Each structure stands twice: as structure tokens, then as C-alpha cells.
Amino acid sequence: MPLPSVGAYQVMVGRYIEGRLAELAQARGATADGFEADLLAVYEDLAGRRHADPLGALATATGRTRTVLSRLLDVARQRNDQEGPSRERLA
């Protein structure tokens, strides 16, 4: 089975990120609190799947810069260190 073209792969990853972020937002009630944790969950998922550039993929899908996303991911990591991972992330 041939691999998708680079453009098709980027579109597929972008759609996955958008869908996954929407699912996570719905699971937590779509409040502002938790968006950083959602980003971290998707970032870790992409990294775990050995995506070549998970931060870049998130940046493209969310329209945020790498710098902003790095800060948001750091906030989520700090919260996880203080509170422990949420149940949704463990499922």
C-alpha cells in the first residue's frame, strides 16, 4: 500500500489534531481551563506515534506559533507535576 503524499499526510494530521482537540474539549465541558492539557495530550500522542515534528503540526493546526505552543505545553506540564495527570489522559 503506498504512503500518502506529504501534502495529504499533513492534511490528515491536521484533521486528526482538530478532531482530537474538539473531543478533549467536549470531554471536559469546553471550559477554558484545560486547553493546555488538551494540547499536551495531543502533542504526546503525536510524539508517541513518532511524528517528525509534533510541535510544528500543532502550530499549523491551531494557528499558533511554536513559541506560544511551547509556553502552553510548559503550563500543562507544570500543572501535571502539581496535580498529576487527569483521568482523561490515562484512558
N, C-alpha and C positions, 0 to 999 in steps of 0.2 A: 504494500500500500504506500503510495507516495506521500511525502510530507507536504503540508500546506506551504504555500509561498510565504515569504517573510511578511508581506502586507496582510495576507489572510490570517497568519498567526497573530500578528499584532491586533487585528480587529477581534479575533476570538478571545485573546487575553483581556482586551479592554471590556468586552461584553461580560466576560466572567467576573471581572473586578466590579463593574457596575452592579451586576446582579447580586453578587455576594454581599456588597456593602448595603444594598437595599434589604436583603434578607436579614442581615445582622441588625439593621436599624429597626426593622419591623419586630424582631425578637425582643428588643429592649424597649419598645414602645416609642421609637423615633424621637426620643428626647435628645437634647444637645449633649447631655452627659453620656459619654461612652463612645463618641465618634472616634476618638483617638485609639481606643481599644479595638474598635472595628477595623481601623486602618492597620493596626499591628497584627491582628488575626489574619487579614488578607495578605499582608507583607510576608508573614511567617509561612503561610500556605504556599505562596509563590516561591519563596526561597526553598522550602522543603521539596517542592517539585523541580528544583534546580533551574528555575527561570534565570536566564543570563543577567537580567537587570530588573529585579523586582521593584526597586525604588523608582526607576525610570518608567516602568509600566504603570505604577500607581500615580506618578506625576502626570503622565499622559491622560489616564482615565479620569482623574479628578480635577485636572486643570490647575493644579498647584505646583509650585516649584519644588525641586529636590530639597532645598534648604528648609522651606516651610514643612514639608513632609518629614524631614529628619527631626525637626523640633517636635512635631506632633507624635511621632513614634517614640521619641525620648520621654515625652509626658506619659504616654501609655506604659512604657517600661517602668518608669518611676512609680506609677500607680500600682502596677502589678507587684513590684517589690514591696510596697507598703501594704497592699490589701490581699495579695495573692490573685491568681488568675480567676476570672469569673467562670461560672458553670458552663456558659455557652461555649467558651473557648476550649473546654475539656471534652465536649461532646464530639 
